[in-house]
Amino acid sequence: MSRDHRILVTNDDGVASPGLVALARAAASLNRPVLVAAPSDDQSGASAAIGPRPPGGVRVEPVAIPGLDGVTSYAVDGAPAIAVVAARLGELGHHVDLVASGVNIGQNTGSSVLHSGTVGAALTGAHLGLSALAVSLAGRDPSHFDTATEVAAAALEWLVGAPAGTVLNVNVPDVALDRIAGVRDAPLASFGAVQTALREPEGGPFTMRLEFTWPDPEPGTDAALLAEGFVTVTRLAGVAGEAEPGVAGVLERALSRAA
Ligand code: MN
């Protein structure tokens, strides 16, 4: 097994997404070897899921991605976090020491990043001790992937020197590089996604869309600044938990009454 340490490039839009190529190019610009391992199909909304996994095992197939000649690339039949775990465990034939996830088609701002497979892959990398970048390009059908490549390359350079486990969530407006308003550190906006569920006929399957509504996102948040044309940078903390004094006592008393 090769001992070179690679940048793992993944996404949640699948191996056919132009965003994956844009991000792999950013990673390659650091003059470090790159390993691409991304879902074989669209896994948007997968968050950090590592299931379901088929009983026979997760299929991993080598793929040739147009625009990424010479880059070792795999399609993983599952959610992006599965690709991250597999790479971290050395199952893809290389060691990885940095995770880059994206470039997602559409922004990942506000607390609804909870649902994002792009962000979930980055947080999974951090959970496994690696620093990670999640990067998204605003708009439903964005075109300025070159802008995202430049921003991602700069963010990855910064992450190389950051403490292990650091996660950056970066959103890029869909404009040419010389048209961005600037770059801003930004907290997550507080709104979540509004889920629109469509079901017809009654009792049949439903489709669900995550609609983002921000009549007025709080000034200075990622959603507000992105809408103003800035690249936004947010450091994400993963799952956190703390003792809630008193609850255990309440439960204990309830249990002793039930005993
Ligand atoms: Mn996506």
Boltz pocket constraint, residues with backbone or C-beta under 6 A from the ligand:
constraints:
  - pocket:
      binder: B
      contacts: [[A, 12], [A, 13], [A, 43], [A, 44], [A, 45], [A, 104], [A, 105], [A, 117], [A, 118]]
      max_distance: 6.0
